[in-house]
């Protein structure tokens, strides 16, 4: 299985990272004028994190 290489600590960190970026994405309307920039930044960070995690697992 693909995730057999990942330790519990690494998987927990990935879940925490995913949750934190989701909170930032959903909380963006609190910034009113900057909401779109916050969403773009949160989505970019999330995508970079997921790609980094996948590269780490696959290599």
C-alpha positions as CSV (number, residue, x, y, z in Angstrom):
1,X,0.0,0.0,0.0
2,X,1.2,3.5,-0.8
3,X,0.9,4.9,2.8
4,X,2.8,2.0,4.5
5,X,5.9,4.1,4.2
6,X,4.5,7.0,6.2
7,X,4.8,7.1,9.9
8,X,1.9,8.0,12.2
9,X,3.6,11.3,13.1
10,X,3.9,12.3,9.4
11,X,0.3,11.4,8.7
12,X,-0.9,13.4,11.7
13,X,1.1,16.4,10.5
14,X,-0.5,16.1,7.0
15,X,-3.9,16.0,8.6
16,X,-3.1,19.0,10.8
17,X,-1.8,20.9,7.7
18,X,-4.9,20.1,5.7
19,X,-7.2,21.2,8.5
20,X,-5.3,24.5,9.1
21,X,-5.4,25.4,5.4
22,X,-9.2,24.6,5.3
23,X,-9.8,26.8,8.3
24,X,-7.9,29.6,6.6
25,X,-9.8,29.1,3.3
26,X,-13.2,29.1,5.1
27,X,-12.3,32.0,7.4
28,X,-11.2,34.2,4.5
29,X,-14.5,36.2,4.5
30,X,-13.4,37.7,7.9
31,X,-10.8,39.7,6.0
32,X,-13.4,41.3,3.7
33,X,-11.4,43.1,1.1
34,X,-8.5,40.7,1.3
35,X,-10.6,37.5,1.2
36,X,-9.7,36.6,-2.4
37,X,-6.0,36.9,-1.7
38,X,-6.3,34.9,1.5
39,X,-8.1,32.1,-0.4
40,X,-5.6,32.1,-3.2
41,X,-2.7,32.0,-0.6
42,X,-4.4,29.2,1.4
43,X,-5.1,27.2,-1.8
44,X,-1.5,27.7,-3.1
45,X,0.0,26.6,0.3
46,X,-2.3,23.6,0.4
47,X,-1.5,22.5,-3.1
48,X,2.3,22.9,-2.5
49,X,2.0,21.0,0.7
50,X,0.1,18.1,-0.9
51,X,2.6,17.9,-3.7
52,X,5.5,18.0,-1.3
53,X,3.9,15.2,0.8
54,X,3.3,13.1,-2.3
55,X,6.9,13.6,-3.5
56,X,8.2,12.7,-0.1
57,X,6.1,9.5,0.0
58,X,6.9,8.4,-3.5
59,X,10.6,9.0,-3.4
